[in-house]
Amino acid sequence: MNKKNRFYKKLTALIATGLLTATVSGTALAADTVQLDLHDSVQMALENNRTIRQALTDVDTAKWTLSKARRTMGPTVTWTSGANRIGGDSLDTAHNAHALGMGPAYDYSWTNTAQGVMPLYNGSVKGQIKQARYGLNAQDLALEETKQAIRLQATSDYYNILQCRNLIDVDQESVNTLQEHLDNVNAQYRVGTVAKSDVLASQVQLANAQQALVMAQNNYDIAVSTLNNVIGLPTDTVLDIRDQLKYTKYDLTQDDCTNYALDNRADGAAARYAVKMAEAAVETAKAGYQPTVNAVVNKSIGGEKPFRHDHTNSDSWSAGVNASWNVFDNGLTQASIKSANMALAKAQEEAAQTDDQIRLDVRTAYLGLQAAEKNIQTTSVAVTRAEEDYKIAQVRYSAGVGTNLDVMDANEKLTTARTNYYTALYNYNTSKASLDKAMGIPVDLDVVKYTEAEQAGATAPKAREAAKLKDDAVFEMEQLQKLEQANAAAEAATVQDTDQAAQTVQKSADAAENPSAATVTSEAVASDMAH
């Protein structure tokens, strides 16, 4: 994990513990205030979000499932021991011989048997290994899909804060203009040029606007808390966000977006690996028609005492090959194959459905982007005209040729026009973020390179290495835990050094304020004696 990523981790920890109390490089403003931009928000979400951590544990689970399947084809050694009191007519001869001083007593039987088994062929395990390997590939892609979803969530929540802030400005402007209008109405009422009803109507309109402002401010606070939750900060952290919603032209066509998505969507590739898993399951089921072959080595000893071999024929060994073949299983294998084939058909349908959903996601996001783009243009014109209409209504009312209702109606239309404009900007930016997600714009893993490496025979770790987009990308929970432990140790050392430096500075300050408390040195004594 590079220095910048460690900064995001450390920033989160400092805010959570309330230790950050001074301005640091223009990023942290106070103990509970943090200045963020969109990049910072997304980065902190990717590092701190618990959904991603859960996806990382799924990758580790799949990794160890593959390890378990592979180790099934490795050698095993078992040791069996037994201790028994023995007797009976069959041992009379041995007992008589022992009474004459020949041979053991045969009163006890201590047995020890060691067996080593090495699988030579097992079609079922071979299929299970394939399933586990493809399962790990699918989990790698599911992790990338989760990261992309969290990026979208953080981006949308960030834009929601900007939208709520814009709506506060709109409502605040409405309150200000209505307050100015009320002051004008009261002035005219005092000189008797307008009726009391104009004053009451203006007061009601102002109260409604103030209520809308309170709701907008509350929505902003909720939006900030929501983003804090996503990026791993305490929900009451105050965010200092200085960005503005902007319009940036999007040049790709819908066909370009769709083709890219079909090649690069992580969930689409994961669905294809699910099909491969189902195909491997069919192979596993067909293994019921095949034999299993093992190399087996045995060594046995037995005697009157533990680890002795003084009983007759007790010391023996054997080495050979064992084969097992279900000649007739009453149709069990056939039923398993049919069941696996149906599971394969289902996986194929789900993969096709995923592709259909990808096309729909891209089209929905793209059409939303186009609609928002058109609305930006129309609402921008509407705001200009609504501002002009409000000014005219004010002038006409002040001149006595317009009504109070005209002014309030013009103000309401202006507020609506401004709200629509900012909503169009918000929808455009969120639609663009949704389109990025629908297309499968990568976070840490290039899906095409990953699948190409895997198809060329690379293991999952090597495929990740070939396809990763960042040197510090994290793909396993164990990897993350090691990084966190190293970072925690480094941060603890930094805190310790800071504390020591602070103590040194404090001692120097104390010595300057209280010379008598300063350390006595030979040079100081000599100087005093000289004077």
PATORGU-654260 format. One record per residue (C-alpha): residue in three letters; x, y negated, z. Coordinates in steps of 0.001 Angstrom, whole numbers, padded with zeros to 6 digits, always signed. Layout:
PATORGU-654260
ALAXYZ
...
This chain:
PATORGU-654260
MET+000000+000000+000000
ASN+001603-003267-001059
LYS+002101-006398+001040
LYS-001022-008139-000279
ASN-003251-005193+000569
ARG-001725-004985+004042
PHE-002626-008645+004442
TYR-006314-007901+003842
LYS-006173-005088+006403
LYS-004403-007270+008935
LEU-006789-010170+008313
THR-009748-007895+008987
ALA-008205-006631+012225
LEU-007385-010128+013442
ILE-010867-011438+012775
ALA-012426-008385+014436
THR-010426-008937+017636
GLY-010736-012716+017653
LEU-006967-013259+017566
LEU-006813-015540+014549
THR-006896-019071+015924
ALA-004865-021200+013555
THR-004698-021998+009868
VAL-002667-019414+007991
SER-001698-020200+004383
GLY-005047-021867+003758
THR-006921-018574+004126
ALA-007999-018341+007756
LEU-009465-021537+009193
ALA-010505-020542+012721
ALA-011075-017579+015002
ASP-014368-016752+013286
THR-013991-018538+009929
VAL-012363-017048+006844
GLN-011879-018608+003430
LEU-012542-016076+000683
ASP-012900-015936-003056
LEU-014448-013194-005172
HIS-011181-011285-005600
ASP-010542-011262-001850
SER-014079-010068-001150
VAL-013841-007184-003607
GLN-010393-006171-002370
MET-011456-006149+001273
ALA-014570-004149+000396
LEU-012504-001545-001447
GLU-010157-001193+001526
ASN-012598-001334+004425
ASN-015939-000023+003189
ARG-016993+003165+004957
THR-018770+004613+001929
ILE-015428+004746+000111
ARG-013818+006399+003127
GLN-016549+009048+003057
ALA-015862+009628-000649
LEU-012161+010041+000161
THR-013010+012791+002662
ASP-015026+014527-000075
VAL-011892+014581-002240
ASP-009876+016107+000600
THR-012589+018708+001170
ALA-012500+019661-002522
LYS-008692+019824-002419
TRP-008690+022285+000465
THR-011498+024297-001110
LEU-009234+024748-004145
SER-006322+025642-001876
LYS-008468+028229-000118
ALA-009524+029806-003424
ARG-005947+029979-004701
ARG-004620+031487-001477
THR-007154+034300-001794
MET-004982+035682-004624
GLY-001871+035617-002427
PRO-000428+038359-000198
THR-001893+039123+003226
VAL-000470+041090+006148
THR-002576+042589+008923
TRP-001500+044301+012113
THR-003826+046648+013988
SER-003104+048056+017429
GLY-005023+050522+019589
ALA-004711+052057+023047
ASN-006726+055159+023948
ARG-006951+057855+026666
ILE-007096+061160+024835
GLY-007987+064733+025700
GLY-009931+067803+024573
ASP-009412+071435+023560
SER-007603+070411+020395
LEU-004758+069115+022566
ASP-004362+072211+024778
THR-001367+073413+022784
ALA+000353+070043+023154
HIS-000435+069943+026870
ASN+000961+073446+027424
ALA+004115+072545+025498
HIS+004547+069412+027618
ALA+004162+071497+030794
LEU+007082+073600+029562
GLY+009128+070441+029061
MET+008632+070224+025336
GLY+007035+067184+023666
PRO+004973+064303+024985
ALA+002009+064716+027302
TYR-000631+063584+024795
ASP-002571+061875+027564
TYR-002481+058498+025823
SER-002413+057324+022232
TRP-000880+053959+021384
THR-001224+053243+017666
ASN+000141+050425+015517
THR-000588+049971+011851
ALA+000698+047245+009522
GLN-000800+046713+006100
GLY+000276+044380+003318
VAL-002082+043667+000414
MET-001297+041797-002802
PRO-004225+041224-005190
LEU-003240+042103-008744
TYR-006528+041420-010460
ASN-009782+039960-009177
GLY-012070+038388-011759
SER-014402+036954-009133
VAL-011627+035046-007350
LYS-010276+033849-010691
GLY-013658+032299-011467
GLN-013873+030763-008003
ILE-010489+029086-008518
LYS-011752+027547-011758
GLN-014870+026310-010013
ALA-012836+024736-007213
ARG-010407+023108-009666
TYR-013205+021496-011638
GLY-014879+020578-008358
LEU-011790+018600-007352
ASN-011797+016848-010735
ALA-015450+015954-010242
GLN-014751+014538-006765
ASP-011901+012394-008122
LEU-014351+010879-010580
ALA-017056+010554-007925
LEU-014584+008546-005839
GLU-013956+006187-008762
GLU-017718+005862-009273
THR-018117+004973-005588
LYS-015407+002330-005822
GLN-017111+000789-008839
ALA-020437+000751-006978
ILE-018857-000960-003959
ARG-017200-003499-006258
LEU-020609-004274-007744
GLN-022170-004520-004292
ALA-019478-006882-003019
THR-019694-008974-006187
SER-023485-009190-006046
ASP-023434-010104-002354
TYR-020793-012754-003034
TYR-022894-014267-005829
ASN-025924-014126-003548
ILE-024107-016386-001085
LEU-023403-018878-003886
GLN-027047-018708-004959
CYS-028344-019244-001414
ARG-025993-022182-000995
ASN-027252-023717-004243
LEU-030852-023279-003113
ILE-030000-025017+000164
ASP-028696-027956-001884
VAL-031888-027958-003951
ASP-034147-027893-000898
GLN-032013-030468+000888
GLU-032280-032781-002132
SER-036031-032256-002153
VAL-036231-033160+001548
ASN-034125-036283+000964
THR-036208-037509-001971
LEU-039482-036809-000155
GLN-038187-038635+002905
GLU-037325-041651+000717
HIS-040760-041457-000862
LEU-042439-041262+002553
ASP-040516-044332+003659
ASN-041736-046140+000535
VAL-045335-045027+001148
ASN-045194-046185+004765
ALA-043862-049568+003676
GLN-046679-049983+001188
TYR-049240-048762+003713
ARG-048123-051374+006232
VAL-048821-054135+003696
GLY-052133-052527+002763
THR-051414-051565-000848
VAL-051943-047787-000391
ALA-054387-045682+001558
LYS-053713-043646+004725
SER-054282-040464+002717
ASP-051108-041165+000739
VAL-049125-041258+003981
LEU-050656-038016+005252
ALA-050156-036216+001950
SER-046512-037341+001817
GLN-045927-036154+005380
VAL-047394-032741+004590
GLN-045259-032444+001450
LEU-042135-033364+003433
ALA-042958-030815+006154
ASN-043352-028096+003520
ALA-040000-029035+002005
GLN-038343-028944+005429
GLN-039764-025479+006036
ALA-038385-024316+002684
LEU-034990-025734+003676
VAL-035027-023790+006956
MET-035827-020576+005080
ALA-033037-021262+002579
GLN-030535-021780+005390
ASN-031677-018557+007051
ASN-031311-016679+003772
TYR-027763-018016+003477
ASP-026860-016779+006964
ILE-028264-013336+006130
ALA-026336-013282+002843
VAL-023085-014073+004671
SER-023724-011331+007237
THR-024492-008869+004452
LEU-021206-009578+002691
ASN-019317-009366+005991
ASN-020770-005910+006533
VAL-019673-004769+003075
ILE-016103-006090+003333
GLY-015539-004882+006893
LEU-015690-008138+008884
PRO-017867-008773+011961
THR-021304-009848+010790
ASP-021078-013185+012633
THR-017880-014244+010838
VAL-018269-017617+009119
LEU-017134-017553+005500
ASP-015696-020600+003781
ILE-016498-019998+000111
ARG-015706-022744-002366
ASP-016532-021099-005684
GLN-019448-022133-007857
LEU-021670-020079-010133
LYS-020433-020581-013692
TYR-021401-019642-017214
THR-018800-017802-019290
LYS-019672-016601-022784
TYR-019818-012800-023181
ASP-018728-011701-026648
LEU-019159-007899-026726
THR-022099-006391-028574
GLN-024483-003908-027009
ASP-023164-001087-029196
ASP-019604-001835-028110
CYS-020665-001721-024467
THR-022593+001530-024926
ASN-019758+003320-026740
TYR-017274+002229-024096
ALA-019603+003390-021324
LEU-020109+006860-022809
ASP-016338+007347-022881
ASN-015421+005681-019592
ARG-018274+006106-017100
ALA-016969+008150-014166
ASP-020352+009732-013440
GLY-020644+010834-017074
ALA-017253+012565-016895
ALA-018170+014054-013498
ALA-021345+015502-015040
ARG-019233+017152-017745
TYR-017026+018689-015075
ALA-020163+019946-013360
VAL-020920+021816-016593
LYS-017428+023331-016502
MET-018026+024386-012908
ALA-021251+026096-013964
GLU-019414+027867-016807
ALA-016828+029094-014310
ALA-019671+030325-012101
VAL-020908+032431-015019
GLU-017423+033956-015325
THR-017476+034668-011614
ALA-020794+036473-011930
LYS-019558+038534-014907
ALA-016612+039675-012794
GLY-019058+042068-011131
TYR-018584+044294-014198
GLN-014812+044329-013715
PRO-012585+046221-011289
THR-010503+044718-008532
VAL-006916+045916-008254
ASN-004648+045481-005214
ALA-001122+046591-004346
VAL-001149+048028-000814
VAL+001644+048940+001600
ASN+000944+050684+004956
LYS+003145+051552+007922
SER+001761+053433+010983
ILE+003276+054607+014251
GLY+001730+056183+017346
GLY+002927+057560+020646
GLU+002463+058099+024342
LYS+003663+054548+025048
PRO+003354+051227+023177
PHE+005468+050969+020021
ARG+006645+054574+020313
HIS+006235+057216+017621
ASP+006658+060445+019569
HIS+003308+061949+018550
THR+003298+064524+015787
ASN+002852+062984+012295
SER+002544+059534+013910
ASP+005298+057810+011935
SER+004162+057348+008321
TRP+004126+054842+005483
SER+002505+054536+002091
ALA+002761+052218-000908
GLY+000604+052165-003981
VAL-002185+050557-005946
ASN-005863+050593-005074
ALA-008604+049932-007597
SER-012289+049419-006938
TRP-015011+049359-009566
ASN-018752+049113-009060
VAL-019944+051700-011555
PHE-023589+051106-010645
ASP-024901+048206-008553
ASN-028614+048522-009272
GLY-028627+045427-011544
LEU-027085+043042-008992
THR-024416+041753-011404
GLN-026919+041283-014216
ALA-029193+039247-011943
SER-026240+037133-010802
ILE-025264+036427-014424
LYS-028787+035375-015367
SER-028973+033108-012337
ALA-025598+031550-013207
ASN-026702+031001-016803
MET-029773+029119-015618
ALA-027578+026981-013367
LEU-025384+026293-016403
ALA-028408+025255-018465
LYS-029465+022910-015669
ALA-025986+021356-015494
GLN-026032+020803-019251
GLU-029418+019096-019011
GLU-028180+016931-016146
ALA-025130+015921-018195
ALA-027372+014963-021113
GLN-029651+013069-018732
THR-026622+011234-017343
ASP-025676+010105-020849
ASP-029238+008906-021420
GLN-029111+007014-018127
ILE-025795+005450-019131
ARG-027357+004147-022327
LEU-030332+002799-020385
ASP-028110+001150-017758
VAL-026065-000613-020420
ARG-029120-001765-022332
THR-030887-003003-019203
ALA-027859-004965-018001
TYR-027133-006339-021471
LEU-030701-007507-022043
GLY-030719-009075-018585
LEU-027507-010877-019490
GLN-029008-012196-022725
ALA-032223-013308-021025
ALA-030292-015126-018303
GLU-028107-016788-020937
LYS-031165-018139-022743
ASN-032707-019261-019470
ILE-029558-021203-018580
GLN-029998-023291-021711
THR-033730-023878-021294
THR-033607-024577-017576
SER-030713-027000-018041
VAL-032887-029045-020371
ALA-035817-028700-017968
VAL-033753-030132-015097
THR-032790-033202-017134
ARG-036392-033855-018137
ALA-037727-033200-014631
GLU-035258-035724-013185
GLU-036387-038317-015708
ASP-040058-037540-015036
TYR-039537-037975-011287
LYS-037870-041348-011760
ILE-040756-042516-013949
ALA-043308-041315-011381
GLN-041475-043215-008626
VAL-041336-046426-010646
ARG-045012-046171-011620
TYR-046030-045574-007996
SER-043952-048495-006740
ALA-045534-050695-009432
GLY-049007-049599-008350
VAL-049938-047953-011663
GLY-049209-044386-010591
THR-050564-042176-007826
ASN-048932-040493-004872
LEU-049952-037154-006327
ASP-047952-037930-009479
VAL-044786-038441-007409
MET-045234-035278-005321
ASP-046070-033259-008426
ALA-042972-034578-010199
ASN-040825-033748-007152
GLU-042185-030221-007009
LYS-041478-029722-010717
LEU-037950-031059-010268
THR-037321-028683-007372
THR-038675-025789-009426
ALA-036534-026724-012432
ARG-033371-026894-010332
THR-034218-023599-008637
ASN-034821-021962-012018
TYR-031509-023263-013333
TYR-029482-021889-010440
THR-031460-018645-010559
ALA-030608-018281-014254
LEU-026921-018820-013452
TYR-027148-016285-010628
ASN-028915-013740-012835
TYR-026334-014225-015580
ASN-023407-013579-013267
THR-025027-010618-011516
SER-026108-009153-014871
LYS-022524-009413-016075
ALA-021340-007612-012930
SER-024033-004964-013473
LEU-022932-004588-017089
ASP-019342-004036-015949
LYS-020621-001291-013657
ALA-022835+000181-016377
MET-019860+000283-018750
GLY-017613+001911-016151
ILE-014965-000816-016012
PRO-012344+000978-013871
VAL-011128+000078-010402
ASP-008247+002490-009743
LEU-008600+005296-012299
ASP-008691+005339-016120
VAL-011289+008043-016756
VAL-010216+008723-020350
LYS-006557+009208-019427
TYR-007551+011360-016455
THR-009653+013755-018532
GLU-007007+013904-021268
ALA-004326+014811-018726
GLU-006539+017463-017125
GLN-007413+018988-020490
ALA-003690+019133-021271
GLY-003258+021341-018192
ALA-002294+018791-015542
THR-003367+019410-011971
ALA-005616+016850-010282
PRO-002724+015012-008525
LYS-000750+014797-011788
ALA-003844+013664-013694
ARG-004361+010909-011110
GLU-000750+009847-011483
ALA-001149+009635-015256
ALA-004404+007677-015033
LYS-003981+005395-012016
LEU-004145+001661-012675
LYS-002435+000499-009468
ASP+000710+001779-007829
ASP-000939+001574-004398
ALA-004204+003247-005393
VAL-005543+005639-002734
PHE-007190+008899-003815
GLU-007176+011039-000645
MET-008161+010449+002978
GLU-004895+011949+004227
GLN-002994+009462+002069
LEU-005010+006586+003523
GLN-004504+007778+007090
LYS-000722+007915+006632
LEU-000717+004399+005192
GLU-002841+003109+008056
GLN-000519+004683+010622
ALA+002522+003108+008950
ASN+000781-000277+008757
ALA-000303-000065+012398
ALA+003277+000662+013465
ALA+004602-002240+011376
GLU+001980-004613+012742
ALA+002687-003528+016318
ALA+006371-004254+015775
THR+005507-007658+014327
VAL+003286-008491+017302
GLN+006022-007414+019702
ASP+008585-009616+017926
THR+006130-012529+018004
ASP+005518-012054+021739
GLN+009247-011965+022436
ALA+009790-015118+020388
ALA+006949-016843+022246
GLN+008433-015842+025595
THR+011826-017224+024560
VAL+010271-020521+023494
GLN+008325-020704+026764
LYS+011466-020088+028835
SER+013261-022844+026945
ALA+010383-025217+027580
ASP+010309-024335+031271
ALA+014025-024920+031551
ALA+013694-028314+029895
GLU+010890-029362+032250
ASN+012615-027993+035389
PRO+016423-028269+035127
SER+016887-026714+038584
ALA+015316-023547+037293
ALA+017829-023325+034449
THR+020345-020503+034435
VAL+023531-021350+036410
THR+026683-020987+034316
SER+030387-021406+035067
GLU+030482-024401+032729
ALA+027714-026101+034681
VAL+029487-025487+038028
ALA+032741-026875+036681
SER+030961-029965+035384
ASP+029308-030589+038776
MET+032635-030270+040608
ALA+034279-032694+038197
HIS+031693-035342+039102
